[in-house]
Amino acid sequence: MWNKWQQTQPIATRILQNSLAKERLAHALLFHGQPLAIQLELARTVIQAKLCRTPGARPCGMCSTCQRIMSGNHPDVITIEADGASIKKDQIQQLQHDLSQTSFETDEQFYILVAAETMTIQAANSLLKFLEEPTGKQTAFLLVSNPTKVLPTILSRVQILQLLPPNQQQRLTEMVHQGLDEQRAFYANVLTADYERLYQLVGDEEFRKMIKDLELYLEQLEVQKQAPVIAQITIEKWCQKRQSALEIIALLVAVYEHAFHQRQQPIVTISEKIQTQLDRQACQQRLQQLVKLEKNLRANALVTLALTSYHIALMNGSEA
Ligand SMILES: [Zn+2]
């Protein structure tokens, strides 16, 4: 059961396995840095390791205890999720009440707060009293998307484990798995590593328009073979500010790299069309020119001028 975590989260896994081996698991742990669903799976794996009674490497993941923990059906493991937008005081009070009952199957109890940063101040204060005076053998897992929103008084009472952010490919696969638009997920993934912003971008109307224009531009330039300086007009309005121009460059780099490596990803982007139009040499030429363009922009060249010289360079390159 730990194999997968050893590969994807070597640091956190080592810390957790060490404290489990020494029977010194903190009474309150806070995870962040990965999507909540992944954090939940890790928290449940730790609990399995504590409760699984199968001899050998624990947890086995197969026994009834392990299975009920993973599916959220073990009576000594309570998972609390936000009621609406927040975790409310009465949810924490109910939790405290439930935990005051003796545990059902074991002498230990576990509770998991999903998106713990959404606790209202009142809820956080109730939890705080509880964290200060644990009433028995209880272990808390606080799963958090945004640790800056957690009260410092709570942060000071938990062991914080930062999980490694997923790599681009993992994130993309996850987003597509969750039913998000593949194309937009592909591009959003280029612009940010931050989960919240990633999901915001994919749903953002302006972003959708920008991607549409970017793909139109690529089609004009690479498929219809329009003059580069003419195709340029299509993306110009998204390049008014230096920062947005740099974003457009990052997106173009991603597309050309994608085409260059002929990646066999299940992504229906214009880059598939481009892929049939562009050979590796052409991709390389564009990538080299994009590096120059980015350098110029960072050196404070006027955006429109820099963009024009990029497209003139493409034109000269294709004639050569
Ligand atoms: Zn087991």
Residues whose N, C-alpha, C, O or C-beta is under 5 A from the ligand:
A	BS01	ZN	C52 R53 T54 P59 C60 G61 M62 C63 C66
